[in-house]
Amino acid sequence: MTRDSAPPTPGAEAPLSGSVLAEAAVVFAMVLSIHVIVWDRYSWCAVALAVQAFYVQYKWDRLLQQGSAVFQFRMSANSGLLPASLVMPLLGLVMKERCQAAGNPHFERFGVVVAATGMAVALFSSVLALGITRPVPTNTCVISGLAGGVIIYIMKHSLSVGEVIEVLEVLLIFVYLNMILLYLLPRCFTPGEALLVLGGISFVLNQLIKCSLIVVESQGDPVDFFLLVVVVGIVLMGIFFSTLFVFMDSGTWASSIFFHLMTCVLGLGVVLPWLHRLIRRNPLLWFLQFLFQTDTRIYLLAYWSLLATLACLVVLYQNAKRSSSESKKHQAPTIARKYFHFIVVATYIPGIIFDRPLLYVAATVCLAVFIFLEYVRYFRIKPLGHTLRSLLSLFLDERDSGPLILTHIYLLLGMSLPIWLVPRPCTQKGSLGGARALVPYAGVLAVGVGDTVASVFGSTMGEIRWPGTKKTFEGTMTSIFAQIISVALILIFDSGVDLNYSYAWILGSISTVSLLEAYTTQIDNLLLPLYLLILLMA
């Protein structure tokens, strides 16, 4: 018996399944292929982090099987610590390379801070898993200690004192958000999804605080500040109401009226003044001027309004079918749920081609609306709370095992993150040529096209299953083929895309991410676009 062994608890010593090993192999392949292109001293940090995350993921999986985790995580998936741990570090490293190539030292340093922050929160999650595993997994502790030592040794020569403090601030926020949100929202996340989502929120919150403290005249783009303030404001609103409704019934008319009044107070008394301080303008006037600045924006807004109406009609139609069905447990089929993927693709492609700043702001507004409606549904706020519960329950799947319904929010995030994450100053001067020209389309390709086609064709025509999964070989191959066709169509309709004969890298990136979709049990709407974004930027 090795030193990492535990007493013979049923299921505790189950070997790593083939699907978990295949997922790890795909992630390691992506890490190595990226660092073949952008190899520097930080690459050793990423490789060390990948090795220790693979070992610690096994410990998390055992904790989930035994029910020994501190919080209640989503049980229909493995821990997902390996793929989630590497997203922020890899994103920061490729961002550093691209901004260095564009001659922008500010965002080059920002990329290093993103990478260091991602490594810090990933190491914290690993320490949390090791600290509650009994008996203490000695070998895994040694590996994690060595990996942490390598990362600290390399990063201490790369970060200024101020940047170290910034990383520690994000880590502190991450710790508190873990304790609060994982307690309030049981079974909504796997450990990896919690790392990815809460790590991102922590970083955004810290950036907003930093910008608010050092704000000067004409600093930054109002569009960027709009995203920061809206995301932080809607998250803080959720924490406030979650805490409040622990002590009072949220389903009464008195509580519902109080909810709407406090939403107005928080919006008008906190969010708008905060945004006004950052952009030095009236936020409402700026927003209206921004929306109706050109005729193209007016046409896009009208087109998007029609698509939003179509999405609402799909929801109503599917619920009408459920009402007429004899089975009370009628659920929307996979193809029906993928209608929304097609609608989102039809929404994002014109925005990317014709007006990316408008798409940036519109996606931010949609995210705020989606989360607000989820608050209304979750807290049963009158008059729409019970109606939303009935309408959206039709589209639940196994990933919505907690009190929140998050799949539609993850879909929006997956499509929007490639638009939000890439610093615009680093996309100028031709720095996004070749495969990098497809970076804004990463969400469209990975989720809108790839995941949709894989799900539809795999569920209807697939027969050969990937070992250890429900996904099929036919679905994956069709997904790759559909994404290649989509790239060809993008070349035809978007004159700003010039691939410079980087077809082999594009094909390899699409194929690798499609394999990850076949084997991962994490939220693919969130994970796949991020990895495709990282591969294309590299």
C-alpha positions as CSV (number, residue, x, y, z in Angstrom):
1,M,0.0,0.0,0.0
2,T,1.4,3.4,-1.0
3,R,1.7,6.3,1.3
4,D,-1.2,8.0,-0.5
5,S,-3.5,5.1,0.3
6,A,-6.5,5.3,2.5
7,P,-8.4,2.7,4.5
8,P,-10.5,0.4,2.3
9,T,-13.6,2.6,2.1
10,P,-16.0,1.5,-0.7
11,G,-15.1,3.5,-3.8
12,A,-12.2,5.3,-2.2
13,E,-9.5,3.4,-4.0
14,A,-11.2,3.2,-7.4
15,P,-8.6,3.7,-10.1
16,L,-8.6,6.7,-12.3
17,S,-11.2,6.1,-15.0
18,G,-10.3,6.1,-18.7
19,S,-12.3,9.3,-19.3
20,V,-10.4,11.2,-16.6
21,L,-7.0,10.0,-17.9
22,A,-8.1,11.0,-21.5
23,E,-9.2,14.4,-20.3
24,A,-5.9,14.9,-18.5
25,A,-4.0,13.7,-21.6
26,V,-5.8,16.3,-23.8
27,V,-5.1,19.1,-21.2
28,F,-1.4,18.2,-21.0
29,A,-1.3,18.1,-24.8
30,M,-2.7,21.6,-25.0
31,V,-0.3,22.9,-22.3
32,L,2.8,21.5,-24.1
33,S,1.7,22.6,-27.5
34,I,1.1,26.2,-26.2
35,H,4.5,26.3,-24.6
36,V,6.2,25.0,-27.7
37,I,5.2,28.4,-29.2
38,V,5.6,30.7,-26.2
39,W,8.2,28.9,-24.1
40,D,9.9,31.1,-21.4
41,R,10.6,30.7,-17.7
42,Y,6.9,31.0,-16.9
43,S,6.3,27.8,-18.8
44,W,8.0,25.8,-16.0
45,C,5.3,27.2,-13.7
46,A,2.5,26.1,-15.9
47,V,3.9,22.6,-16.3
48,A,4.5,22.2,-12.6
49,L,1.0,23.4,-11.9
50,A,-0.4,20.9,-14.4
51,V,1.4,18.0,-12.8
52,Q,0.3,18.8,-9.2
53,A,-3.3,19.6,-10.3
54,F,-3.5,16.2,-11.9
55,Y,-2.4,14.5,-8.6
56,V,-4.7,16.7,-6.5
57,Q,-7.7,16.1,-8.8
58,Y,-7.6,12.5,-7.8
59,K,-7.9,13.5,-4.1
60,W,-10.8,15.7,-4.9
61,D,-12.5,12.9,-6.8
62,R,-12.1,10.6,-3.8
63,L,-13.6,13.2,-1.4
64,L,-16.6,13.6,-3.7
65,Q,-17.1,9.9,-3.9
66,Q,-17.0,9.6,-0.1
67,G,-19.1,12.6,0.6
68,S,-16.2,14.1,2.7
69,A,-15.9,17.4,0.9
70,V,-16.4,20.5,3.1
71,F,-19.0,21.9,0.7
72,Q,-21.7,20.2,-1.4
73,F,-20.5,20.1,-5.0
74,R,-22.2,18.9,-8.2
75,M,-22.1,15.1,-8.1
76,S,-22.7,14.3,-11.8
77,A,-19.1,15.2,-12.7
78,N,-15.5,14.7,-11.5
79,S,-13.7,17.5,-9.6
80,G,-12.3,19.0,-12.8
81,L,-9.4,20.6,-11.0
82,L,-6.9,20.0,-13.7
83,P,-8.6,21.7,-16.7
84,A,-9.9,24.6,-14.5
85,S,-6.5,25.2,-12.7
86,L,-4.7,26.0,-16.0
87,V,-7.2,28.4,-17.7
88,M,-6.1,31.6,-15.9
89,P,-2.4,30.9,-16.0
90,L,-2.4,30.0,-19.7
91,L,-4.6,32.9,-20.5
92,G,-2.2,35.3,-18.7
93,L,0.8,33.9,-20.4
94,V,-0.5,34.1,-24.0
95,M,-1.9,37.5,-23.2
96,K,1.6,38.6,-22.1
97,E,3.1,37.3,-25.4
98,R,0.5,39.0,-27.6
99,C,0.7,42.4,-25.7
100,Q,4.5,42.2,-25.8
101,A,4.3,41.7,-29.6
102,A,2.0,44.7,-29.8
103,G,4.4,46.8,-27.9
104,N,2.1,47.4,-24.9
105,P,4.1,47.1,-21.7
106,H,1.1,47.9,-19.4
107,F,-1.0,44.9,-20.6
108,E,2.1,42.8,-20.9
109,R,2.5,43.2,-17.1
110,F,-1.2,42.7,-16.7
111,G,-0.9,39.3,-18.4
112,V,1.8,38.3,-15.9
113,V,-0.5,39.3,-13.0
114,V,-3.3,37.3,-14.5
115,A,-1.0,34.2,-14.7
116,A,0.3,34.6,-11.2
117,T,-3.2,35.1,-9.8
118,G,-4.5,32.0,-11.6
119,M,-1.6,30.0,-10.1
120,A,-2.3,31.3,-6.6
121,V,-6.0,30.5,-6.6
122,A,-5.3,27.0,-8.1
123,L,-2.7,26.3,-5.4
124,F,-5.1,27.4,-2.7
125,S,-7.8,25.0,-4.0
126,S,-5.2,22.2,-4.0
127,V,-4.2,23.0,-0.4
128,L,-7.9,22.9,0.6
129,A,-8.3,19.5,-0.9
130,L,-5.1,18.1,0.7
131,G,-6.0,19.6,4.1
132,I,-9.2,17.7,4.5
133,T,-8.1,14.4,3.0
134,R,-7.6,11.7,5.7
135,P,-5.1,10.2,6.1
136,V,-2.9,13.0,4.8
137,P,-1.8,12.1,1.2
138,T,2.0,12.4,1.8
139,N,3.2,11.8,-1.8
140,T,0.7,14.3,-3.2
141,C,1.6,16.9,-0.5
142,V,5.3,16.5,-1.6
143,I,4.4,17.0,-5.3
144,S,2.2,20.0,-4.5
145,G,4.9,21.5,-2.3
146,L,7.5,21.1,-5.1
147,A,5.2,22.7,-7.6
148,G,4.4,25.5,-5.3
149,G,8.1,26.0,-4.6
150,V,8.9,26.2,-8.4
151,I,6.1,28.7,-9.0
152,I,7.0,30.9,-6.0
153,Y,10.7,30.9,-6.9
154,I,10.1,31.9,-10.5
155,M,7.4,34.4,-9.8
156,K,9.2,36.2,-7.0
157,H,11.7,37.5,-9.6
158,S,8.9,38.5,-12.0
159,L,6.5,40.5,-9.9
160,S,6.9,43.9,-8.3
161,V,5.8,44.5,-4.7
162,G,2.6,46.1,-5.9
163,E,1.8,43.2,-8.1
164,V,2.4,40.7,-5.3
165,I,0.0,42.6,-3.1
166,E,-2.6,42.6,-6.0
167,V,-2.3,38.8,-6.3
168,L,-2.7,38.4,-2.5
169,E,-5.8,40.7,-2.6
170,V,-7.4,38.5,-5.3
171,L,-6.6,35.4,-3.3
172,L,-8.2,36.9,-0.1
173,I,-11.3,37.8,-2.0
174,F,-11.4,34.3,-3.5
175,V,-11.2,32.7,-0.1
176,Y,-14.1,34.7,1.2
177,L,-16.2,34.2,-1.9
178,N,-15.6,30.4,-1.6
179,M,-16.8,30.4,2.0
180,I,-19.9,32.5,1.2
181,L,-21.1,31.3,-2.2
182,L,-20.3,27.6,-1.9
183,Y,-22.3,27.6,1.4
184,L,-25.2,29.5,0.0
185,L,-25.3,27.6,-3.3
186,P,-24.8,23.8,-2.7
187,R,-24.4,21.4,-5.6
188,C,-24.1,24.3,-8.2
189,F,-20.5,23.8,-9.0
190,T,-17.8,21.2,-9.1
191,P,-14.5,22.2,-7.4
192,G,-13.0,23.1,-10.8
193,E,-16.0,25.2,-11.8
194,A,-16.0,27.0,-8.5
195,L,-12.3,27.7,-9.1
196,L,-12.9,29.1,-12.5
197,V,-16.1,31.1,-11.8
198,L,-15.1,32.5,-8.3
199,G,-11.6,33.1,-9.4
200,G,-12.8,35.2,-12.3
201,I,-15.2,37.1,-10.1
202,S,-12.5,37.8,-7.5
203,F,-10.2,39.1,-10.1
204,V,-12.9,41.4,-11.6
205,L,-13.8,42.7,-8.1
206,N,-10.1,43.5,-7.3
207,Q,-9.7,45.2,-10.7
208,L,-12.7,47.4,-10.0
209,I,-11.4,48.4,-6.6
210,K,-8.0,49.2,-8.0
211,C,-9.5,51.3,-10.8
212,S,-11.7,53.1,-8.3
213,L,-8.8,54.0,-6.1
214,I,-6.5,55.4,-8.8
215,V,-9.1,56.8,-11.2
216,V,-8.0,59.9,-13.1
217,E,-9.5,62.0,-15.9
218,S,-9.9,60.2,-19.2
219,Q,-8.4,57.0,-17.8
220,G,-9.5,53.8,-19.6
221,D,-12.4,53.0,-21.8
222,P,-15.9,53.4,-20.5
223,V,-16.9,50.1,-22.1
224,D,-14.4,48.3,-19.9
225,F,-15.6,50.0,-16.7
226,F,-19.2,49.2,-17.6
227,L,-18.4,45.5,-17.6
228,L,-16.5,45.7,-14.3
229,V,-19.2,47.7,-12.5
230,V,-22.1,45.6,-13.8
231,V,-20.5,42.2,-13.0
232,V,-19.5,43.3,-9.5
233,G,-22.8,45.0,-8.8
234,I,-24.9,42.1,-9.8
235,V,-22.8,39.6,-7.7
236,L,-22.9,41.9,-4.6
237,M,-26.6,42.2,-5.1
238,G,-27.0,38.4,-5.0
239,I,-24.9,38.1,-1.9
240,F,-26.9,40.8,-0.2
241,F,-30.3,39.3,-0.9
242,S,-29.1,35.7,-0.2
243,T,-28.0,36.9,3.3
244,L,-31.2,38.9,3.8
245,F,-33.6,36.1,2.8
246,V,-32.0,33.7,5.3
247,F,-33.9,35.7,8.0
248,M,-37.2,36.3,6.1
249,D,-39.5,34.6,3.6
250,S,-38.7,35.8,0.1
251,G,-42.0,34.6,-1.4
252,T,-44.4,37.1,0.2
253,W,-45.6,40.3,-1.5
254,A,-43.9,42.4,1.2
255,S,-40.5,40.7,0.6
256,S,-41.0,41.1,-3.2
257,I,-41.7,44.8,-2.9
258,F,-38.7,45.2,-0.7
259,F,-36.6,43.3,-3.2
260,H,-37.6,45.6,-6.1
261,L,-37.1,48.7,-4.0
262,M,-33.6,47.6,-2.8
263,T,-32.7,46.7,-6.4
264,C,-33.5,50.3,-7.4
265,V,-31.6,51.6,-4.4
266,L,-28.5,49.5,-5.2
267,G,-28.7,50.3,-8.9
268,L,-29.3,54.1,-8.6
269,G,-27.4,54.6,-5.3
270,V,-24.4,52.4,-5.8
271,V,-23.8,51.1,-9.3
272,L,-24.6,54.3,-11.3
273,P,-22.5,56.6,-9.0
274,W,-19.7,54.1,-9.0
275,L,-19.8,54.0,-12.8
276,H,-20.0,57.9,-12.9
277,R,-16.8,58.1,-10.8
278,L,-15.0,55.9,-13.3
279,I,-16.1,57.3,-16.6
280,R,-16.5,61.0,-15.4
281,R,-19.8,61.2,-17.3
282,N,-23.5,60.7,-16.7
283,P,-23.8,56.9,-17.1
284,L,-27.3,56.9,-18.5
285,L,-26.6,59.6,-21.1
286,W,-23.4,57.9,-22.1
287,F,-25.2,54.6,-22.4
288,L,-28.0,56.0,-24.6
289,Q,-25.5,57.9,-26.8
290,F,-23.4,54.8,-27.2
291,L,-26.4,52.6,-28.2
292,F,-27.7,55.0,-30.9
293,Q,-24.4,56.4,-32.1
294,T,-24.6,55.0,-35.7
295,D,-27.3,53.6,-38.0
296,T,-25.5,50.2,-37.9
297,R,-26.1,50.0,-34.1
298,I,-29.8,50.8,-34.5
299,Y,-30.1,48.0,-37.1
300,L,-28.2,45.6,-34.9
301,L,-30.4,46.4,-31.9
302,A,-33.6,45.9,-33.9
303,Y,-32.3,42.6,-35.2
304,W,-31.3,41.4,-31.8
305,S,-34.7,42.4,-30.4
306,L,-36.3,40.1,-33.0
307,L,-34.0,37.2,-32.0
308,A,-34.8,37.8,-28.3
309,T,-38.5,37.6,-29.2
310,L,-37.9,34.4,-31.1
311,A,-36.1,32.9,-28.0
312,C,-39.0,33.8,-25.8
313,L,-41.4,32.2,-28.3
314,V,-39.4,29.0,-28.3
315,V,-39.7,28.8,-24.5
316,L,-43.4,29.4,-24.6
317,Y,-43.9,26.9,-27.4
318,Q,-42.0,24.1,-25.5
319,N,-44.0,24.8,-22.4
320,A,-47.2,24.6,-24.3
321,K,-46.1,21.2,-25.6
322,R,-45.4,20.1,-22.0
323,S,-48.9,21.3,-20.9
324,S,-50.5,19.2,-23.6
325,S,-48.2,16.2,-22.9
326,E,-49.6,13.4,-20.8
327,S,-46.3,13.1,-18.8
328,K,-45.8,15.6,-16.1
329,K,-42.1,15.0,-16.3
330,H,-41.9,16.1,-19.9
331,Q,-38.5,17.7,-20.6
332,A,-37.3,19.5,-23.7
333,P,-35.3,17.3,-26.0
334,T,-31.6,18.0,-26.7
335,I,-32.4,19.4,-30.1
336,A,-34.9,21.9,-28.6
337,R,-32.3,23.1,-26.1
338,K,-29.8,23.6,-28.9
339,Y,-32.2,26.1,-30.6
340,F,-30.8,28.7,-28.2
341,H,-27.3,27.9,-29.4
342,F,-28.3,28.7,-33.0
343,I,-30.1,31.9,-31.9
344,V,-26.9,33.0,-30.0
345,V,-24.7,32.3,-33.0
346,A,-27.1,34.4,-35.1
347,T,-26.7,37.1,-32.5
348,Y,-23.0,37.1,-32.1
349,I,-21.7,36.8,-35.7
350,P,-23.1,40.1,-37.0
351,G,-22.0,41.8,-33.8
352,I,-18.4,40.6,-34.2
353,I,-18.3,41.5,-37.9
354,F,-20.0,45.0,-37.7
355,D,-19.6,46.4,-34.2
356,R,-17.7,44.6,-31.5
357,P,-17.9,47.4,-28.9
358,L,-21.7,47.3,-29.1
359,L,-21.6,43.5,-28.8
360,Y,-19.3,43.9,-25.8
361,V,-21.9,46.2,-24.0
362,A,-25.0,44.3,-25.2
363,A,-23.5,41.0,-23.8
364,T,-22.8,42.8,-20.5
365,V,-26.4,44.0,-20.3
366,C,-27.7,40.5,-21.2
367,L,-25.6,38.9,-18.5
368,A,-27.0,41.3,-15.9
369,V,-30.6,40.6,-17.0
370,F,-30.0,36.9,-17.0
371,I,-28.6,36.9,-13.4
372,F,-31.3,39.3,-12.2
373,L,-34.0,37.0,-13.6
374,E,-32.3,34.1,-11.9
375,Y,-32.5,35.9,-8.6
376,V,-36.2,36.5,-9.2
377,R,-36.8,32.8,-10.0
378,Y,-34.6,31.5,-7.1
379,F,-36.1,33.8,-4.4
380,R,-39.6,33.4,-5.9
381,I,-40.0,37.1,-6.2
382,K,-43.5,38.1,-7.2
383,P,-45.0,38.5,-9.7
384,L,-42.6,36.6,-12.0
385,G,-40.8,34.2,-9.7
386,H,-43.2,31.2,-9.9
387,T,-43.7,31.8,-13.6
388,L,-40.0,31.7,-14.3
389,R,-39.7,28.5,-12.2
390,S,-42.3,26.8,-14.3
391,L,-41.0,28.0,-17.7
392,L,-37.3,27.3,-17.1
393,S,-37.7,23.9,-15.4
394,L,-38.5,22.4,-18.8
395,F,-34.9,23.1,-20.0
396,L,-33.1,21.6,-17.0
397,D,-30.4,18.9,-17.5
398,E,-28.2,16.9,-15.1
399,R,-25.8,19.9,-14.7
400,D,-28.5,22.0,-13.0
401,S,-28.6,19.8,-9.9
402,G,-28.3,22.8,-7.4
403,P,-30.8,25.5,-6.6
404,L,-29.6,27.7,-9.4
405,I,-30.2,27.3,-13.2
406,L,-26.9,28.3,-14.7
407,T,-26.6,26.6,-18.1
408,H,-28.0,29.6,-20.0
409,I,-25.8,32.0,-18.1
410,Y,-22.8,29.7,-18.9
411,L,-23.8,29.8,-22.6
412,L,-23.8,33.6,-22.6
413,L,-20.4,33.7,-20.8
414,G,-18.9,31.2,-23.2
415,M,-19.9,33.3,-26.2
416,S,-18.9,36.6,-24.6
417,L,-15.6,35.8,-22.8
418,P,-13.5,35.9,-26.1
419,I,-14.9,39.4,-26.7
420,W,-14.3,40.6,-23.1
421,L,-11.0,39.1,-22.3
422,V,-8.6,40.2,-25.1
423,P,-7.3,43.7,-24.4
424,R,-8.2,45.9,-27.3
425,P,-4.9,47.8,-27.3
426,C,-3.2,44.4,-28.0
427,T,-5.3,43.7,-31.0
428,Q,-4.0,46.6,-33.0
429,K,-1.0,46.9,-35.3
430,G,-1.7,43.5,-36.9
431,S,-0.9,41.6,-33.7
432,L,-4.0,39.4,-34.2
433,G,-3.0,38.0,-37.6
434,G,-3.1,34.4,-38.6
435,A,-5.0,32.0,-36.3
436,R,-5.3,34.9,-33.7
437,A,-7.7,36.6,-36.1
438,L,-10.3,34.0,-35.0
439,V,-10.0,34.8,-31.3
440,P,-13.3,36.8,-31.2
441,Y,-15.0,33.8,-32.8
442,A,-13.7,31.3,-30.2
443,G,-17.1,31.1,-28.5
444,V,-19.0,30.9,-31.7
445,L,-16.8,28.0,-32.9
446,A,-16.5,26.0,-29.7
447,V,-20.0,26.4,-28.2
448,G,-22.3,27.8,-30.9
449,V,-21.2,25.5,-33.6
450,G,-19.0,22.7,-32.2
451,D,-20.9,21.8,-29.0
452,T,-24.2,22.1,-30.7
453,V,-23.4,19.9,-33.7
454,A,-21.7,17.3,-31.5
455,S,-24.7,17.1,-29.3
456,V,-27.3,17.0,-32.0
457,F,-25.6,14.5,-34.3
458,G,-24.1,12.5,-31.5
459,S,-27.5,12.0,-29.9
460,T,-29.3,11.2,-33.1
461,M,-26.8,9.3,-35.3
462,G,-23.9,8.4,-33.0
463,E,-23.1,4.7,-32.4
464,I,-19.4,4.5,-31.5
465,R,-18.9,5.9,-28.0
466,W,-15.6,7.3,-26.7
467,P,-14.4,4.9,-23.9
468,G,-15.9,5.8,-20.5
469,T,-18.2,8.5,-21.8
470,K,-21.7,9.0,-23.3
471,K,-20.2,11.1,-26.2
472,T,-19.8,9.5,-29.6
473,F,-17.1,9.5,-32.2
474,E,-19.5,10.6,-34.9
475,G,-20.6,13.6,-32.9
476,T,-17.0,14.7,-32.4
477,M,-16.0,14.3,-36.0
478,T,-19.1,16.1,-37.2
479,S,-18.3,18.9,-34.7
480,I,-14.8,19.3,-36.1
481,F,-16.1,19.3,-39.7
482,A,-18.8,21.9,-38.9
483,Q,-16.2,24.2,-37.2
484,I,-13.9,24.0,-40.3
485,I,-16.8,24.9,-42.5
486,S,-17.6,27.8,-40.1
487,V,-14.0,29.1,-40.4
488,A,-14.3,29.0,-44.2
489,L,-17.6,31.0,-44.0
490,I,-15.9,33.5,-41.6
491,L,-13.2,34.1,-44.2
492,I,-15.8,34.8,-46.8
493,F,-18.0,37.2,-44.8
494,D,-15.4,38.9,-42.5
495,S,-12.8,40.7,-44.6
496,G,-10.8,41.6,-41.5
497,V,-9.8,37.9,-40.9
498,D,-6.5,36.9,-42.6
499,L,-5.3,33.4,-41.5
500,N,-1.9,33.7,-43.1
501,Y,-1.8,30.0,-43.9
502,S,-2.0,29.0,-40.3
503,Y,-4.5,26.3,-41.2
504,A,-2.6,23.4,-39.4
505,W,-2.7,25.2,-36.1
506,I,-6.4,26.1,-36.5
507,L,-7.3,22.5,-37.3
508,G,-5.2,21.2,-34.4
509,S,-6.8,23.6,-32.0
510,I,-10.3,22.8,-33.1
511,S,-9.7,19.1,-32.9
512,T,-8.1,19.2,-29.5
513,V,-10.9,21.3,-28.0
514,S,-13.4,18.9,-29.6
515,L,-11.7,16.0,-27.9
516,L,-11.8,17.9,-24.6
517,E,-15.6,18.3,-25.2
518,A,-15.9,14.5,-25.6
519,Y,-14.2,13.7,-22.4
520,T,-14.8,16.5,-19.9
521,T,-17.6,16.4,-17.4
522,Q,-17.3,20.1,-16.6
523,I,-19.5,22.8,-18.0
524,D,-18.4,22.8,-21.6
525,N,-20.2,26.1,-22.4
526,L,-17.6,27.7,-20.2
527,L,-14.5,25.6,-20.5
528,L,-14.3,25.0,-24.3
529,P,-14.3,28.6,-25.5
530,L,-11.6,29.5,-23.0
531,Y,-9.3,26.8,-24.2
532,L,-9.9,27.5,-27.8
533,L,-9.3,31.2,-27.1
534,I,-6.0,30.3,-25.5
535,L,-4.9,28.0,-28.3
536,L,-5.8,30.6,-31.0
537,M,-4.0,33.4,-29.2
538,A,-0.8,31.3,-28.8
